[in-house]
Amino acid sequence: MKTIGEVEDDLAEKAEPVLGFKPSSKFKRGPIGILIYIVCGIIALISLRSAGVF
């Protein structure tokens, strides 16, 4: 079994040619990553509310 860190590194290496940069978990856990998660969550809630789920 691979650890989560090893799996993330493998996926980052595979995504590098497509994205043009190697995504890192440090970016996701940093303040910019947290802000992106919050914005995406708000968009998801607005979408669910307009669909009549909430």
KELO-870561 format. One record per atom (N, C-alpha, C, O): residue number from 1; residue in three letters; atom name; x, y, z. Coordinates in pm, 1 decimal. Atoms other than C-alpha are relative to their C-alpha. Layout:
<recs>
<rec><num>NUM</num><residuo>ALA</residuo><atomo>CA</atomo><c1>X</c1><c2>Y</c2><c3>Z</c3></rec>
...
</recs>
This chain:
<recs>
<rec><num>1</num><residuo>MET</residuo><atomo>N</atomo><c1>83.8</c1><c2>-119.3</c2><c3>0.0</c3></rec>
<rec><num>1</num><residuo>MET</residuo><atomo>CA</atomo><c1>0.0</c1><c2>0.0</c2><c3>0.0</c3></rec>
<rec><num>1</num><residuo>MET</residuo><atomo>C</atomo><c1>87.7</c1><c2>124.8</c2><c3>0.0</c3></rec>
<rec><num>1</num><residuo>MET</residuo><atomo>O</atomo><c1>185.4</c1><c2>134.6</c2><c3>74.3</c3></rec>
<rec><num>2</num><residuo>LYS</residuo><atomo>N</atomo><c1>-69.0</c1><c2>-128.6</c2><c3>3.3</c3></rec>
<rec><num>2</num><residuo>LYS</residuo><atomo>CA</atomo><c1>119.6</c1><c2>346.8</c2><c3>-87.3</c3></rec>
<rec><num>2</num><residuo>LYS</residuo><atomo>C</atomo><c1>-64.7</c1><c2>93.6</c2><c3>100.9</c3></rec>
<rec><num>2</num><residuo>LYS</residuo><atomo>O</atomo><c1>-184.2</c1><c2>84.9</c2><c3>129.1</c3></rec>
<rec><num>3</num><residuo>THR</residuo><atomo>N</atomo><c1>55.3</c1><c2>-101.3</c2><c3>-89.0</c3></rec>
<rec><num>3</num><residuo>THR</residuo><atomo>CA</atomo><c1>80.9</c1><c2>630.9</c2><c3>155.8</c3></rec>
<rec><num>3</num><residuo>THR</residuo><atomo>C</atomo><c1>-68.6</c1><c2>108.0</c2><c3>-83.8</c3></rec>
<rec><num>3</num><residuo>THR</residuo><atomo>O</atomo><c1>-50.4</c1><c2>114.3</c2><c3>-205.4</c3></rec>
<rec><num>4</num><residuo>ILE</residuo><atomo>N</atomo><c1>71.5</c1><c2>-106.5</c2><c3>70.9</c3></rec>
<rec><num>4</num><residuo>ILE</residuo><atomo>CA</atomo><c1>-136.4</c1><c2>928.4</c2><c3>66.0</c3></rec>
<rec><num>4</num><residuo>ILE</residuo><atomo>C</atomo><c1>99.7</c1><c2>96.0</c2><c3>-65.0</c3></rec>
<rec><num>4</num><residuo>ILE</residuo><atomo>O</atomo><c1>76.3</c1><c2>143.9</c2><c3>-175.9</c3></rec>
<rec><num>5</num><residuo>GLY</residuo><atomo>N</atomo><c1>-101.2</c1><c2>-88.9</c2><c3>55.6</c3></rec>
<rec><num>5</num><residuo>GLY</residuo><atomo>CA</atomo><c1>174.2</c1><c2>1141.1</c2><c3>13.1</c3></rec>
<rec><num>5</num><residuo>GLY</residuo><atomo>C</atomo><c1>61.2</c1><c2>-54.5</c2><c3>-128.6</c3></rec>
<rec><num>5</num><residuo>GLY</residuo><atomo>O</atomo><c1>84.9</c1><c2>20.2</c2><c3>-223.5</c3></rec>
<rec><num>6</num><residuo>GLU</residuo><atomo>N</atomo><c1>-56.1</c1><c2>61.2</c2><c3>120.5</c3></rec>
<rec><num>6</num><residuo>GLU</residuo><atomo>CA</atomo><c1>317.1</c1><c2>894.1</c2><c3>-238.2</c3></rec>
<rec><num>6</num><residuo>GLU</residuo><atomo>C</atomo><c1>-99.7</c1><c2>4.6</c2><c3>-115.7</c3></rec>
<rec><num>6</num><residuo>GLU</residuo><atomo>O</atomo><c1>-61.4</c1><c2>29.6</c2><c3>-230.0</c3></rec>
<rec><num>7</num><residuo>VAL</residuo><atomo>N</atomo><c1>103.2</c1><c2>-5.0</c2><c3>103.2</c3></rec>
<rec><num>7</num><residuo>VAL</residuo><atomo>CA</atomo><c1>-13.7</c1><c2>879.7</c2><c3>-427.3</c3></rec>
<rec><num>7</num><residuo>VAL</residuo><atomo>C</atomo><c1>-12.3</c1><c2>141.7</c2><c3>-55.0</c3></rec>
<rec><num>7</num><residuo>VAL</residuo><atomo>O</atomo><c1>-24.5</c1><c2>160.7</c2><c3>-176.0</c3></rec>
<rec><num>8</num><residuo>GLU</residuo><atomo>N</atomo><c1>6.7</c1><c2>-139.4</c2><c3>43.6</c3></rec>
<rec><num>8</num><residuo>GLU</residuo><atomo>CA</atomo><c1>-29.4</c1><c2>1261.4</c2><c3>-436.3</c3></rec>
<rec><num>8</num><residuo>GLU</residuo><atomo>C</atomo><c1>119.0</c1><c2>34.6</c2><c3>-89.4</c3></rec>
<rec><num>8</num><residuo>GLU</residuo><atomo>O</atomo><c1>102.8</c1><c2>102.7</c2><c3>-190.6</c3></rec>
<rec><num>9</num><residuo>ASP</residuo><atomo>N</atomo><c1>-118.6</c1><c2>-28.2</c2><c3>81.7</c3></rec>
<rec><num>9</num><residuo>ASP</residuo><atomo>CA</atomo><c1>327.3</c1><c2>1277.7</c2><c3>-570.4</c3></rec>
<rec><num>9</num><residuo>ASP</residuo><atomo>C</atomo><c1>-11.9</c1><c2>-64.3</c2><c3>-137.8</c3></rec>
<rec><num>9</num><residuo>ASP</residuo><atomo>O</atomo><c1>23.6</c1><c2>-2.6</c2><c3>-238.2</c3></rec>
<rec><num>10</num><residuo>ASP</residuo><atomo>N</atomo><c1>18.1</c1><c2>67.8</c2><c3>129.0</c3></rec>
<rec><num>10</num><residuo>ASP</residuo><atomo>CA</atomo><c1>247.5</c1><c2>1022.4</c2><c3>-842.7</c3></rec>
<rec><num>10</num><residuo>ASP</residuo><atomo>C</atomo><c1>-98.2</c1><c2>76.3</c2><c3>-88.6</c3></rec>
<rec><num>10</num><residuo>ASP</residuo><atomo>O</atomo><c1>-73.3</c1><c2>96.0</c2><c3>-207.5</c3></rec>
<rec><num>11</num><residuo>LEU</residuo><atomo>N</atomo><c1>99.7</c1><c2>-74.6</c2><c3>77.0</c3></rec>
<rec><num>11</num><residuo>LEU</residuo><atomo>CA</atomo><c1>-62.0</c1><c2>1215.8</c2><c3>-949.4</c3></rec>
<rec><num>11</num><residuo>LEU</residuo><atomo>C</atomo><c1>54.1</c1><c2>135.7</c2><c3>-44.5</c3></rec>
<rec><num>11</num><residuo>LEU</residuo><atomo>O</atomo><c1>24.8</c1><c2>181.6</c2><c3>-154.9</c3></rec>
<rec><num>12</num><residuo>ALA</residuo><atomo>N</atomo><c1>-57.8</c1><c2>-130.0</c2><c3>34.9</c3></rec>
<rec><num>12</num><residuo>ALA</residuo><atomo>CA</atomo><c1>128.8</c1><c2>1545.3</c2><c3>-942.6</c3></rec>
<rec><num>12</num><residuo>ALA</residuo><atomo>C</atomo><c1>96.5</c1><c2>-13.8</c2><c3>-117.3</c3></rec>
<rec><num>12</num><residuo>ALA</residuo><atomo>O</atomo><c1>100.1</c1><c2>71.7</c2><c3>-205.7</c3></rec>
<rec><num>13</num><residuo>GLU</residuo><atomo>N</atomo><c1>-93.9</c1><c2>21.4</c2><c3>110.3</c3></rec>
<rec><num>13</num><residuo>GLU</residuo><atomo>CA</atomo><c1>397.0</c1><c2>1402.3</c2><c3>-1170.5</c3></rec>
<rec><num>13</num><residuo>GLU</residuo><atomo>C</atomo><c1>-74.6</c1><c2>-26.0</c2><c3>-131.0</c3></rec>
<rec><num>13</num><residuo>GLU</residuo><atomo>O</atomo><c1>-29.9</c1><c2>16.8</c2><c3>-237.4</c3></rec>
<rec><num>14</num><residuo>LYS</residuo><atomo>N</atomo><c1>78.4</c1><c2>27.7</c2><c3>120.7</c3></rec>
<rec><num>14</num><residuo>LYS</residuo><atomo>CA</atomo><c1>131.0</c1><c2>1279.0</c2><c3>-1414.6</c3></rec>
<rec><num>14</num><residuo>LYS</residuo><atomo>C</atomo><c1>-71.2</c1><c2>125.7</c2><c3>-50.5</c3></rec>
<rec><num>14</num><residuo>LYS</residuo><atomo>O</atomo><c1>-92.3</c1><c2>141.0</c2><c3>-170.8</c3></rec>
<rec><num>15</num><residuo>ALA</residuo><atomo>N</atomo><c1>72.6</c1><c2>-121.4</c2><c3>38.2</c3></rec>
<rec><num>15</num><residuo>ALA</residuo><atomo>CA</atomo><c1>-49.7</c1><c2>1615.8</c2><c3>-1411.8</c3></rec>
<rec><num>15</num><residuo>ALA</residuo><atomo>C</atomo><c1>93.1</c1><c2>110.3</c2><c3>-48.1</c3></rec>
<rec><num>15</num><residuo>ALA</residuo><atomo>O</atomo><c1>48.2</c1><c2>205.2</c2><c3>-112.4</c3></rec>
<rec><num>16</num><residuo>GLU</residuo><atomo>N</atomo><c1>-93.7</c1><c2>-107.2</c2><c3>34.5</c3></rec>
<rec><num>16</num><residuo>GLU</residuo><atomo>CA</atomo><c1>266.0</c1><c2>1822.2</c2><c3>-1464.1</c3></rec>
<rec><num>16</num><residuo>GLU</residuo><atomo>C</atomo><c1>4.1</c1><c2>31.7</c2><c3>-149.5</c3></rec>
<rec><num>16</num><residuo>GLU</residuo><atomo>O</atomo><c1>1.7</c1><c2>149.7</c2><c3>-184.5</c3></rec>
<rec><num>17</num><residuo>PRO</residuo><atomo>N</atomo><c1>-3.9</c1><c2>-35.5</c2><c3>142.5</c3></rec>
<rec><num>17</num><residuo>PRO</residuo><atomo>CA</atomo><c1>280.2</c1><c2>1790.2</c2><c3>-1847.0</c3></rec>
<rec><num>17</num><residuo>PRO</residuo><atomo>C</atomo><c1>-127.5</c1><c2>69.5</c2><c3>-48.7</c3></rec>
<rec><num>17</num><residuo>PRO</residuo><atomo>O</atomo><c1>-123.1</c1><c2>151.4</c2><c3>-140.5</c3></rec>
<rec><num>18</num><residuo>VAL</residuo><atomo>N</atomo><c1>127.8</c1><c2>-58.0</c2><c3>42.1</c3></rec>
<rec><num>18</num><residuo>VAL</residuo><atomo>CA</atomo><c1>-87.4</c1><c2>1884.8</c2><c3>-1876.2</c3></rec>
<rec><num>18</num><residuo>VAL</residuo><atomo>C</atomo><c1>-14.3</c1><c2>142.7</c2><c3>53.1</c3></rec>
<rec><num>18</num><residuo>VAL</residuo><atomo>O</atomo><c1>-53.6</c1><c2>233.1</c2><c3>-20.5</c3></rec>
<rec><num>19</num><residuo>LEU</residuo><atomo>N</atomo><c1>18.7</c1><c2>-130.8</c2><c3>-63.2</c3></rec>
<rec><num>19</num><residuo>LEU</residuo><atomo>CA</atomo><c1>-88.5</c1><c2>2177.8</c2><c3>-1632.5</c3></rec>
<rec><num>19</num><residuo>LEU</residuo><atomo>C</atomo><c1>113.8</c1><c2>96.8</c2><c3>-28.5</c3></rec>
<rec><num>19</num><residuo>LEU</residuo><atomo>O</atomo><c1>93.6</c1><c2>218.3</c2><c3>-29.3</c3></rec>
<rec><num>20</num><residuo>GLY</residuo><atomo>N</atomo><c1>-115.8</c1><c2>-86.4</c2><c3>20.7</c3></rec>
<rec><num>20</num><residuo>GLY</residuo><atomo>CA</atomo><c1>259.4</c1><c2>2308.1</c2><c3>-1704.9</c3></rec>
<rec><num>20</num><residuo>GLY</residuo><atomo>C</atomo><c1>75.5</c1><c2>28.3</c2><c3>128.8</c3></rec>
<rec><num>20</num><residuo>GLY</residuo><atomo>O</atomo><c1>181.4</c1><c2>90.9</c2><c3>125.4</c3></rec>
<rec><num>21</num><residuo>PHE</residuo><atomo>N</atomo><c1>-68.8</c1><c2>-12.0</c2><c3>-127.7</c3></rec>
<rec><num>21</num><residuo>PHE</residuo><atomo>CA</atomo><c1>351.5</c1><c2>2303.6</c2><c3>-1335.1</c3></rec>
<rec><num>21</num><residuo>PHE</residuo><atomo>C</atomo><c1>-38.5</c1><c2>-119.8</c2><c3>85.4</c3></rec>
<rec><num>21</num><residuo>PHE</residuo><atomo>O</atomo><c1>-138.7</c1><c2>-186.5</c2><c3>59.8</c3></rec>
<rec><num>22</num><residuo>LYS</residuo><atomo>N</atomo><c1>26.1</c1><c2>114.8</c2><c3>-86.9</c3></rec>
<rec><num>22</num><residuo>LYS</residuo><atomo>CA</atomo><c1>368.5</c1><c2>2042.5</c2><c3>-1060.7</c3></rec>
<rec><num>22</num><residuo>LYS</residuo><atomo>C</atomo><c1>-80.9</c1><c2>46.8</c2><c3>121.0</c3></rec>
<rec><num>22</num><residuo>LYS</residuo><atomo>O</atomo><c1>-29.8</c1><c2>121.9</c2><c3>204.0</c3></rec>
<rec><num>23</num><residuo>PRO</residuo><atomo>N</atomo><c1>79.7</c1><c2>-39.8</c2><c3>-116.3</c3></rec>
<rec><num>23</num><residuo>PRO</residuo><atomo>CA</atomo><c1>82.5</c1><c2>2085.7</c2><c3>-812.8</c3></rec>
<rec><num>23</num><residuo>PRO</residuo><atomo>C</atomo><c1>55.4</c1><c2>-64.1</c2><c3>126.5</c3></rec>
<rec><num>23</num><residuo>PRO</residuo><atomo>O</atomo><c1>98.9</c1><c2>-179.2</c2><c3>124.1</c3></rec>
<rec><num>24</num><residuo>SER</residuo><atomo>N</atomo><c1>-51.5</c1><c2>54.8</c2><c3>-125.6</c3></rec>
<rec><num>24</num><residuo>SER</residuo><atomo>CA</atomo><c1>187.9</c1><c2>2039.1</c2><c3>-453.2</c3></rec>
<rec><num>24</num><residuo>SER</residuo><atomo>C</atomo><c1>-105.9</c1><c2>10.5</c2><c3>107.8</c3></rec>
<rec><num>24</num><residuo>SER</residuo><atomo>O</atomo><c1>-194.5</c1><c2>95.7</c2><c3>102.5</c3></rec>
<rec><num>25</num><residuo>SER</residuo><atomo>N</atomo><c1>97.0</c1><c2>-1.2</c2><c3>-109.3</c3></rec>
<rec><num>25</num><residuo>SER</residuo><atomo>CA</atomo><c1>-4.1</c1><c2>1962.4</c2><c3>-138.1</c3></rec>
<rec><num>25</num><residuo>SER</residuo><atomo>C</atomo><c1>22.3</c1><c2>121.0</c2><c3>90.0</c3></rec>
<rec><num>25</num><residuo>SER</residuo><atomo>O</atomo><c1>-69.1</c1><c2>161.6</c2><c3>161.8</c3></rec>
<rec><num>26</num><residuo>LYS</residuo><atomo>N</atomo><c1>-24.9</c1><c2>-120.5</c2><c3>-79.4</c3></rec>
<rec><num>26</num><residuo>LYS</residuo><atomo>CA</atomo><c1>163.9</c1><c2>2262.8</c2><c3>28.6</c3></rec>
<rec><num>26</num><residuo>LYS</residuo><atomo>C</atomo><c1>-89.0</c1><c2>114.2</c2><c3>-47.4</c3></rec>
<rec><num>26</num><residuo>LYS</residuo><atomo>O</atomo><c1>-137.9</c1><c2>193.3</c2><c3>33.3</c3></rec>
<rec><num>27</num><residuo>PHE</residuo><atomo>N</atomo><c1>85.5</c1><c2>-103.7</c2><c3>56.7</c3></rec>
<rec><num>27</num><residuo>PHE</residuo><atomo>CA</atomo><c1>-31.6</c1><c2>2488.9</c2><c3>-207.8</c3></rec>
<rec><num>27</num><residuo>PHE</residuo><atomo>C</atomo><c1>-143.5</c1><c2>-18.5</c2><c3>48.3</c3></rec>
<rec><num>27</num><residuo>PHE</residuo><atomo>O</atomo><c1>-210.4</c1><c2>79.0</c2><c3>82.8</c3></rec>
<rec><num>28</num><residuo>LYS</residuo><atomo>N</atomo><c1>137.8</c1><c2>26.9</c2><c3>-40.6</c3></rec>
<rec><num>28</num><residuo>LYS</residuo><atomo>CA</atomo><c1>-360.7</c1><c2>2318.8</c2><c3>-116.1</c3></rec>
<rec><num>28</num><residuo>LYS</residuo><atomo>C</atomo><c1>-21.7</c1><c2>30.8</c2><c3>147.2</c3></rec>
<rec><num>28</num><residuo>LYS</residuo><atomo>O</atomo><c1>-131.3</c1><c2>71.0</c2><c3>186.3</c3></rec>
<rec><num>29</num><residuo>ARG</residuo><atomo>N</atomo><c1>15.6</c1><c2>-22.2</c2><c3>-143.2</c3></rec>
<rec><num>29</num><residuo>ARG</residuo><atomo>CA</atomo><c1>-296.1</c1><c2>2353.6</c2><c3>255.8</c3></rec>
<rec><num>29</num><residuo>ARG</residuo><atomo>C</atomo><c1>32.4</c1><c2>143.1</c2><c3>40.8</c3></rec>
<rec><num>29</num><residuo>ARG</residuo><atomo>O</atomo><c1>13.2</c1><c2>180.3</c2><c3>156.6</c3></rec>
<rec><num>30</num><residuo>GLY</residuo><atomo>N</atomo><c1>-34.4</c1><c2>-138.5</c2><c3>-29.2</c3></rec>
<rec><num>30</num><residuo>GLY</residuo><atomo>CA</atomo><c1>-181.0</c1><c2>2714.8</c2><c3>233.1</c3></rec>
<rec><num>30</num><residuo>GLY</residuo><atomo>C</atomo><c1>-122.7</c1><c2>88.9</c2><c3>-1.2</c3></rec>
<rec><num>30</num><residuo>GLY</residuo><atomo>O</atomo><c1>-233.2</c1><c2>42.2</c2><c3>-28.6</c3></rec>
<rec><num>31</num><residuo>PRO</residuo><atomo>N</atomo><c1>113.2</c1><c2>-93.0</c2><c3>-5.3</c3></rec>
<rec><num>31</num><residuo>PRO</residuo><atomo>CA</atomo><c1>-398.7</c1><c2>3024.1</c2><c3>266.6</c3></rec>
<rec><num>31</num><residuo>PRO</residuo><atomo>C</atomo><c1>-72.6</c1><c2>14.5</c2><c3>-133.4</c3></rec>
<rec><num>31</num><residuo>PRO</residuo><atomo>O</atomo><c1>-194.4</c1><c2>32.2</c2><c3>-135.1</c3></rec>
<rec><num>32</num><residuo>ILE</residuo><atomo>N</atomo><c1>65.3</c1><c2>-11.4</c2><c3>130.7</c3></rec>
<rec><num>32</num><residuo>ILE</residuo><atomo>CA</atomo><c1>-464.6</c1><c2>3043.0</c2><c3>-108.5</c3></rec>
<rec><num>32</num><residuo>ILE</residuo><atomo>C</atomo><c1>-88.0</c1><c2>-121.9</c2><c3>-25.4</c3></rec>
<rec><num>32</num><residuo>ILE</residuo><atomo>O</atomo><c1>-199.9</c1><c2>-108.9</c2><c3>-75.1</c3></rec>
<rec><num>33</num><residuo>GLY</residuo><atomo>N</atomo><c1>78.0</c1><c2>122.6</c2><c3>17.9</c3></rec>
<rec><num>33</num><residuo>GLY</residuo><atomo>CA</atomo><c1>-580.6</c1><c2>2681.2</c2><c3>-118.1</c3></rec>
<rec><num>33</num><residuo>GLY</residuo><atomo>C</atomo><c1>-126.0</c1><c2>-0.9</c2><c3>84.7</c3></rec>
<rec><num>33</num><residuo>GLY</residuo><atomo>O</atomo><c1>-232.2</c1><c2>-42.9</c2><c3>38.8</c3></rec>
<rec><num>34</num><residuo>ILE</residuo><atomo>N</atomo><c1>117.5</c1><c2>-6.8</c2><c3>-88.5</c3></rec>
<rec><num>34</num><residuo>ILE</residuo><atomo>CA</atomo><c1>-812.2</c1><c2>2733.4</c2><c3>178.8</c3></rec>
<rec><num>34</num><residuo>ILE</residuo><atomo>C</atomo><c1>-102.4</c1><c2>97.2</c2><c3>-56.5</c3></rec>
<rec><num>34</num><residuo>ILE</residuo><atomo>O</atomo><c1>-222.3</c1><c2>69.5</c2><c3>-53.2</c3></rec>
<rec><num>35</num><residuo>LEU</residuo><atomo>N</atomo><c1>90.2</c1><c2>-98.4</c2><c3>60.2</c3></rec>
<rec><num>35</num><residuo>LEU</residuo><atomo>CA</atomo><c1>-959.4</c1><c2>3041.7</c2><c3>10.8</c3></rec>
<rec><num>35</num><residuo>LEU</residuo><atomo>C</atomo><c1>-72.4</c1><c2>-59.8</c2><c3>-120.8</c3></rec>
<rec><num>35</num><residuo>LEU</residuo><atomo>O</atomo><c1>-191.9</c1><c2>-37.1</c2><c3>-139.3</c3></rec>
<rec><num>36</num><residuo>ILE</residuo><atomo>N</atomo><c1>61.4</c1><c2>63.7</c2><c3>116.8</c3></rec>
<rec><num>36</num><residuo>ILE</residuo><atomo>CA</atomo><c1>-1021.1</c1><c2>2842.5</c2><c3>-308.1</c3></rec>
<rec><num>36</num><residuo>ILE</residuo><atomo>C</atomo><c1>-106.7</c1><c2>-99.7</c2><c3>43.9</c3></rec>
<rec><num>36</num><residuo>ILE</residuo><atomo>O</atomo><c1>-214.3</c1><c2>-104.9</c2><c3>-15.6</c3></rec>
<rec><num>37</num><residuo>TYR</residuo><atomo>N</atomo><c1>98.2</c1><c2>95.9</c2><c3>-50.4</c3></rec>
<rec><num>37</num><residuo>TYR</residuo><atomo>CA</atomo><c1>-1197.1</c1><c2>2566.6</c2><c3>-108.8</c3></rec>
<rec><num>37</num><residuo>TYR</residuo><atomo>C</atomo><c1>-125.9</c1><c2>71.7</c2><c3>49.5</c3></rec>
<rec><num>37</num><residuo>TYR</residuo><atomo>O</atomo><c1>-237.1</c1><c2>24.5</c2><c3>25.6</c3></rec>
<rec><num>38</num><residuo>ILE</residuo><atomo>N</atomo><c1>114.2</c1><c2>-74.7</c2><c3>-52.7</c3></rec>
<rec><num>38</num><residuo>ILE</residuo><atomo>CA</atomo><c1>-1420.7</c1><c2>2826.0</c2><c3>62.0</c3></rec>
<rec><num>38</num><residuo>ILE</residuo><atomo>C</atomo><c1>-85.1</c1><c2>53.8</c2><c3>-114.7</c3></rec>
<rec><num>38</num><residuo>ILE</residuo><atomo>O</atomo><c1>-207.6</c1><c2>42.6</c2><c3>-111.7</c3></rec>
<rec><num>39</num><residuo>VAL</residuo><atomo>N</atomo><c1>73.9</c1><c2>-54.0</c2><c3>114.7</c3></rec>
<rec><num>39</num><residuo>VAL</residuo><atomo>CA</atomo><c1>-1515.4</c1><c2>2992.0</c2><c3>-268.1</c3></rec>
<rec><num>39</num><residuo>VAL</residuo><atomo>C</atomo><c1>-75.2</c1><c2>-111.6</c2><c3>-71.5</c3></rec>
<rec><num>39</num><residuo>VAL</residuo><atomo>O</atomo><c1>-191.7</c1><c2>-94.6</c2><c3>-107.6</c3></rec>
<rec><num>40</num><residuo>CYS</residuo><atomo>N</atomo><c1>66.9</c1><c2>113.5</c2><c3>66.4</c3></rec>
<rec><num>40</num><residuo>CYS</residuo><atomo>CA</atomo><c1>-1591.8</c1><c2>2652.9</c2><c3>-426.6</c3></rec>
<rec><num>40</num><residuo>CYS</residuo><atomo>C</atomo><c1>-118.0</c1><c2>-50.4</c2><c3>83.0</c3></rec>
<rec><num>40</num><residuo>CYS</residuo><atomo>O</atomo><c1>-221.7</c1><c2>-87.1</c2><c3>27.7</c3></rec>
<rec><num>41</num><residuo>GLY</residuo><atomo>N</atomo><c1>109.7</c1><c2>43.4</c2><c3>-86.6</c3></rec>
<rec><num>41</num><residuo>GLY</residuo><atomo>CA</atomo><c1>-1804.1</c1><c2>2557.3</c2><c3>-126.0</c3></rec>
<rec><num>41</num><residuo>GLY</residuo><atomo>C</atomo><c1>-119.4</c1><c2>93.5</c2><c3>-8.8</c3></rec>
<rec><num>41</num><residuo>GLY</residuo><atomo>O</atomo><c1>-233.9</c1><c2>48.4</c2><c3>-11.4</c3></rec>
<rec><num>42</num><residuo>ILE</residuo><atomo>N</atomo><c1>108.8</c1><c2>-96.9</c2><c3>11.8</c3></rec>
<rec><num>42</num><residuo>ILE</residuo><atomo>CA</atomo><c1>-2005.9</c1><c2>2878.2</c2><c3>-151.1</c3></rec>
<rec><num>42</num><residuo>ILE</residuo><atomo>C</atomo><c1>-71.6</c1><c2>-16.3</c2><c3>-133.6</c3></rec>
<rec><num>42</num><residuo>ILE</residuo><atomo>O</atomo><c1>-194.5</c1><c2>-11.7</c2><c3>-139.6</c3></rec>
<rec><num>43</num><residuo>ILE</residuo><atomo>N</atomo><c1>61.1</c1><c2>20.5</c2><c3>132.2</c3></rec>
<rec><num>43</num><residuo>ILE</residuo><atomo>CA</atomo><c1>-2061.6</c1><c2>2822.2</c2><c3>-523.9</c3></rec>
<rec><num>43</num><residuo>ILE</residuo><atomo>C</atomo><c1>-85.0</c1><c2>-126.8</c2><c3>0.1</c3></rec>
<rec><num>43</num><residuo>ILE</residuo><atomo>O</atomo><c1>-194.3</c1><c2>-128.3</c2><c3>-56.5</c3></rec>
<rec><num>44</num><residuo>ALA</residuo><atomo>N</atomo><c1>76.0</c1><c2>125.1</c2><c3>-6.0</c3></rec>
<rec><num>44</num><residuo>ALA</residuo><atomo>CA</atomo><c1>-2172.7</c1><c2>2463.9</c2><c3>-454.4</c3></rec>
<rec><num>44</num><residuo>ALA</residuo><atomo>C</atomo><c1>-129.5</c1><c2>18.3</c2><c3>77.8</c3></rec>
<rec><num>44</num><residuo>ALA</residuo><atomo>O</atomo><c1>-233.7</c1><c2>-32.7</c2><c3>36.5</c3></rec>
<rec><num>45</num><residuo>LEU</residuo><atomo>N</atomo><c1>120.7</c1><c2>-22.8</c2><c3>-79.0</c3></rec>
<rec><num>45</num><residuo>LEU</residuo><atomo>CA</atomo><c1>-2418.4</c1><c2>2576.6</c2><c3>-186.3</c3></rec>
<rec><num>45</num><residuo>LEU</residuo><atomo>C</atomo><c1>-102.3</c1><c2>83.2</c2><c3>-77.3</c3></rec>
<rec><num>45</num><residuo>LEU</residuo><atomo>O</atomo><c1>-222.0</c1><c2>54.8</c2><c3>-72.9</c3></rec>
<rec><num>46</num><residuo>ILE</residuo><atomo>N</atomo><c1>90.9</c1><c2>-82.5</c2><c3>80.4</c3></rec>
<rec><num>46</num><residuo>ILE</residuo><atomo>CA</atomo><c1>-2564.5</c1><c2>2844.9</c2><c3>-414.6</c3></rec>
<rec><num>46</num><residuo>ILE</residuo><atomo>C</atomo><c1>-64.0</c1><c2>-84.8</c2><c3>-109.8</c3></rec>
<rec><num>46</num><residuo>ILE</residuo><atomo>O</atomo><c1>-183.4</c1><c2>-71.9</c2><c3>-136.8</c3></rec>
<rec><num>47</num><residuo>SER</residuo><atomo>N</atomo><c1>53.1</c1><c2>86.9</c2><c3>106.1</c3></rec>
<rec><num>47</num><residuo>SER</residuo><atomo>CA</atomo><c1>-2602.7</c1><c2>2586.9</c2><c3>-693.6</c3></rec>
<rec><num>47</num><residuo>SER</residuo><atomo>C</atomo><c1>-105.0</c1><c2>-96.6</c2><c3>54.7</c3></rec>
<rec><num>47</num><residuo>SER</residuo><atomo>O</atomo><c1>-210.1</c1><c2>-116.3</c2><c3>-6.3</c3></rec>
<rec><num>48</num><residuo>LEU</residuo><atomo>N</atomo><c1>96.4</c1><c2>93.0</c2><c3>-61.1</c3></rec>
<rec><num>48</num><residuo>LEU</residuo><atomo>CA</atomo><c1>-2774.7</c1><c2>2337.6</c2><c3>-462.6</c3></rec>
<rec><num>48</num><residuo>LEU</residuo><atomo>C</atomo><c1>-127.3</c1><c2>72.5</c2><c3>41.7</c3></rec>
<rec><num>48</num><residuo>LEU</residuo><atomo>O</atomo><c1>-237.5</c1><c2>19.7</c2><c3>26.9</c3></rec>
<rec><num>49</num><residuo>ARG</residuo><atomo>N</atomo><c1>117.3</c1><c2>-76.5</c2><c3>-43.9</c3></rec>
<rec><num>49</num><residuo>ARG</residuo><atomo>CA</atomo><c1>-3003.5</c1><c2>2607.7</c2><c3>-324.9</c3></rec>
<rec><num>49</num><residuo>ARG</residuo><atomo>C</atomo><c1>-87.2</c1><c2>38.3</c2><c3>-119.6</c3></rec>
<rec><num>49</num><residuo>ARG</residuo><atomo>O</atomo><c1>-209.8</c1><c2>30.7</c2><c3>-112.3</c3></rec>
<rec><num>50</num><residuo>SER</residuo><atomo>N</atomo><c1>78.8</c1><c2>-38.2</c2><c3>118.8</c3></rec>
<rec><num>50</num><residuo>SER</residuo><atomo>CA</atomo><c1>-3106.2</c1><c2>2725.3</c2><c3>-673.1</c3></rec>
<rec><num>50</num><residuo>SER</residuo><atomo>C</atomo><c1>-64.9</c1><c2>-121.0</c2><c3>-64.9</c3></rec>
<rec><num>50</num><residuo>SER</residuo><atomo>O</atomo><c1>-165.0</c1><c2>-107.5</c2><c3>-135.2</c3></rec>
<rec><num>51</num><residuo>ALA</residuo><atomo>N</atomo><c1>58.3</c1><c2>123.3</c2><c3>54.3</c3></rec>
<rec><num>51</num><residuo>ALA</residuo><atomo>CA</atomo><c1>-3173.2</c1><c2>2362.3</c2><c3>-769.3</c3></rec>
<rec><num>51</num><residuo>ALA</residuo><atomo>C</atomo><c1>-114.3</c1><c2>-51.3</c2><c3>86.6</c3></rec>
<rec><num>51</num><residuo>ALA</residuo><atomo>O</atomo><c1>-185.3</c1><c2>-144.2</c2><c3>47.7</c3></rec>
<rec><num>52</num><residuo>GLY</residuo><atomo>N</atomo><c1>109.0</c1><c2>39.9</c2><c3>-87.2</c3></rec>
<rec><num>52</num><residuo>GLY</residuo><atomo>CA</atomo><c1>-3414.4</c1><c2>2331.2</c2><c3>-478.3</c3></rec>
<rec><num>52</num><residuo>GLY</residuo><atomo>C</atomo><c1>33.8</c1><c2>-107.5</c2><c3>99.5</c3></rec>
<rec><num>52</num><residuo>GLY</residuo><atomo>O</atomo><c1>-55.9</c1><c2>-163.5</c2><c3>162.6</c3></rec>
<rec><num>53</num><residuo>VAL</residuo><atomo>N</atomo><c1>-40.2</c1><c2>102.5</c2><c3>-95.3</c3></rec>
<rec><num>53</num><residuo>VAL</residuo><atomo>CA</atomo><c1>-3212.1</c1><c2>2090.4</c2><c3>-267.4</c3></rec>
<rec><num>53</num><residuo>VAL</residuo><atomo>C</atomo><c1>-10.4</c1><c2>53.2</c2><c3>142.8</c3></rec>
<rec><num>53</num><residuo>VAL</residuo><atomo>O</atomo><c1>-51.5</c1><c2>-18.8</c2><c3>233.8</c3></rec>
<rec><num>54</num><residuo>PHE</residuo><atomo>N</atomo><c1>7.0</c1><c2>-62.0</c2><c3>-133.5</c3></rec>
<rec><num>54</num><residuo>PHE</residuo><atomo>CA</atomo><c1>-3192.0</c1><c2>2331.5</c2><c3>27.6</c3></rec>
<rec><num>54</num><residuo>PHE</residuo><atomo>C</atomo><c1>-109.1</c1><c2>103.2</c2><c3>3.7</c3></rec>
<rec><num>54</num><residuo>PHE</residuo><atomo>O</atomo><c1>-130.9</c1><c2>166.4</c2><c3>107.0</c3></rec>
</recs>
